[in-house]
Amino acid sequence: MLTIERITDRYPHLAQLVGSGSFFALGNHHVLITQRGAFDSCRVYLWLTLEETADLTVSTARDRILGDEKLFGTFDDSVKEIIAAAYEVDININNSTLDLRPLYTLPHGHSWNHHAGVTLVGDAAHLMLPNGEGVNSAMWDSLLLSRELVKAYTTSPSNIDVQTMLDPLLSQFEADIVTRAQKIGLKADFLLDKMFEDDAAYVFSTLFNVSSG
């Protein structure tokens, strides 16, 4: 991820291109996504389809991404300018570090053996790719878990300790979040497949047009 700070001042034509929300450029099994942020910033995300062992280093990333026809070399100049601008502002001016890392996910429906007194939430329970609802799911997990903790504490009879009351609640909580995360993960996979299809730009735009009626 890279950030273009003060994009309207620095690159007004790019600010107009990406708009006030999200912007997608899809093709060649790669994806560029931008999101407008606070203080007139623009976050830039690049998803590259590469072998995990691909020799792409921070020092060579910019030129390879922009020049290699197997990456973004055949994209429109305006899209490549977004990448170049993000690299210039975030790396050369702000001295930030370009994160080059593979993306992983847990199998949808992944579960674990229940152990009394401990549980999992968020990525530890159901790691998803960034196009999913990982953060939202983690917050929802935490809210539901807090309710179970309160329930165990407030309903525990004086002769039964809270941990004993909590254990079956945790077990059911885990089963519920696994089921919910599986549905969300399958939806994320559907969108991901559309984003990386051979004719992804057309397929994805058609999907949005149908969804918007």
C-alpha positions in Angstrom: 0.0 0.0 0.0 1.2 3.5 -0.9 -0.3 6.9 0.0 -0.5 10.1 -2.1 -0.9 12.9 0.4 -2.6 16.1 -0.7 -3.5 14.6 -4.0 -5.7 17.5 -5.1 -2.9 20.0 -4.6 -0.1 17.8 -6.1 -2.0 16.0 -8.8 -5.4 17.6 -9.5 -5.9 15.6 -12.6 -5.4 12.3 -10.8 -7.7 13.5 -8.0 -10.4 14.0 -10.6 -9.7 10.6 -12.1 -9.9 8.5 -8.9 -12.9 10.6 -7.6 -14.0 10.9 -4.0 -14.5 7.2 -3.2 -12.9 4.1 -4.7 -11.3 3.6 -8.1 -10.5 0.2 -9.7 -8.2 -0.6 -12.7 -8.3 -4.3 -13.6 -6.5 -6.3 -16.2 -3.7 -8.8 -17.1 -4.6 -10.6 -13.8 -3.5 -7.6 -11.7 -5.5 -5.0 -9.8 -5.0 -1.4 -8.8 -7.4 0.0 -6.2 -7.4 3.5 -4.8 -9.4 4.8 -1.8 -9.7 8.5 -0.8 -8.8 9.1 2.8 -8.4 11.8 5.4 -6.6 15.1 4.8 -7.1 14.8 1.0 -5.0 11.6 0.8 -5.3 8.7 -1.6 -4.4 5.1 -0.7 -3.1 3.0 -3.5 -3.2 -0.8 -3.4 -1.6 -3.0 -6.0 -2.5 -6.7 -6.2 -0.1 -8.6 -8.5 -0.4 -12.2 -9.7 3.1 -13.5 -9.2 4.9 -16.6 -8.1 5.7 -16.2 -4.4 9.4 -16.5 -5.3 9.3 -13.8 -7.9 12.3 -11.5 -7.8 10.6 -8.2 -7.1 12.5 -6.0 -4.7 11.8 -2.5 -3.3 14.6 -1.0 -5.4 13.3 -2.5 -8.7 9.6 -2.6 -8.0 8.6 0.8 -9.6 10.4 0.3 -12.9 9.3 -3.4 -13.2 5.7 -2.7 -12.3 5.4 0.2 -14.7 7.5 -1.2 -17.5 6.9 -5.0 -17.6 4.1 -5.8 -20.0 3.3 -8.8 -17.8 2.5 -6.4 -15.0 1.2 -2.9 -15.5 3.3 -2.0 -18.6 0.3 -2.2 -21.0 -2.1 -0.3 -18.7 -3.3 3.2 -19.6 -0.8 6.0 -18.9 -3.2 7.6 -16.4 -3.2 4.4 -14.3 0.6 4.1 -14.4 0.8 7.8 -13.4 -1.1 6.9 -10.2 1.5 4.3 -9.4 4.4 6.6 -10.2 2.9 9.4 -8.1 2.3 7.2 -5.1 5.8 5.9 -5.3 7.2 9.4 -5.6 5.3 10.9 -2.7 5.4 7.9 -0.3 8.8 6.5 -1.0 11.0 9.3 -2.3 9.4 12.2 -0.3 8.1 10.6 2.9 10.8 7.9 3.0 8.2 5.2 3.6 8.8 1.5 2.9 7.1 -0.4 0.1 5.6 -3.5 1.6 6.0 -6.4 -0.8 4.3 -9.4 0.7 2.2 -12.4 -0.4 -1.5 -12.6 0.7 -2.8 -15.7 2.5 -6.2 -16.9 3.6 -7.5 -19.7 5.8 -9.9 -22.3 4.2 -13.5 -21.1 4.5 -15.2 -23.0 7.2 -11.9 -23.5 9.1 -12.5 -24.6 12.7 -10.5 -25.7 15.7 -10.9 -27.9 18.7 -12.6 -26.0 21.5 -10.5 -25.4 24.7 -12.0 -24.0 27.8 -11.0 -20.5 28.8 -9.6 -19.4 25.4 -11.0 -18.6 21.9 -10.1 -16.9 18.7 -11.5 -13.9 16.8 -10.7 -12.0 13.6 -7.9 -13.1 11.4 -6.8 -15.8 13.9 -10.1 -17.5 13.4 -10.9 -16.8 9.8 -8.1 -15.0 7.9 -9.4 -13.5 4.6 -8.0 -11.6 1.7 -8.3 -7.8 1.8 -11.3 -7.8 -0.5 -13.3 -9.6 2.2 -14.8 -8.3 5.4 -11.9 -9.2 7.7 -11.9 -6.1 9.9 -15.7 -5.9 10.1 -15.9 -9.6 11.0 -13.2 -9.2 13.7 -15.2 -6.3 15.3 -18.4 -8.3 15.0 -16.7 -11.4 16.6 -15.5 -9.2 19.5 -19.0 -7.7 20.1 -20.6 -11.2 20.2 -17.8 -12.5 22.4 -18.3 -9.6 24.8 -22.0 -10.4 25.0 -21.2 -14.0 26.0 -18.8 -12.9 28.6 -21.4 -10.6 30.1 -24.0 -13.3 30.0 -21.8 -15.8 31.8 -20.9 -13.2 34.5 -24.5 -11.9 35.1 -26.3 -15.3 35.0 -23.8 -17.4 36.9 -25.4 -18.8 40.1 -23.4 -18.3 43.3 -22.5 -22.0 43.4 -21.1 -22.2 39.9 -18.0 -20.3 38.8 -18.1 -18.0 35.7 -15.7 -20.2 33.7 -18.0 -23.1 34.0 -20.9 -21.0 32.8 -18.8 -19.5 30.0 -17.5 -22.7 28.5 -20.7 -23.9 26.6 -21.3 -20.3 25.5 -17.8 -20.0 24.0 -18.2 -23.3 22.2 -21.5 -22.1 20.6 -19.9 -18.7 19.8 -17.1 -20.5 17.9 -19.5 -22.6 15.9 -21.5 -19.4 15.0 -18.5 -17.3 13.9 -17.2 -20.2 11.7 -20.5 -20.5 9.9 -20.8 -16.7 9.4 -17.2 -16.4 8.2 -17.7 -19.2 5.7 -20.5 -17.3 4.0 -18.5 -14.1 4.0 -15.4 -15.8 2.6 -17.3 -17.4 -0.2 -18.7 -14.0 -1.2 -15.2 -12.6 -1.1 -13.9 -15.4 -3.3 -16.7 -14.7 -5.9 -15.6 -11.0 -6.1 -11.9 -12.0 -6.2 -12.5 -14.3 -9.1 -14.3 -11.5 -11.0 -11.4 -9.1 -10.3 -8.8 -11.5 -11.8 -10.7 -12.9 -14.8 -9.2 -12.5 -18.3 -11.7 -9.7 -19.1 -11.9 -8.4 -15.5 -12.6 -4.8 -16.2 -15.7 -5.6 -18.3 -16.8 -8.4 -16.0 -16.4 -6.3 -12.8 -18.1 -3.2 -14.3 -21.0 -5.4 -15.5 -21.4 -6.8 -12.0 -21.6 -3.3 -10.5 -24.1 -2.2 -13.1 -26.4 -5.2 -12.4 -26.1 -4.6 -8.6 -27.0 -1.0 -8.9 -30.1 -1.8 -11.0 
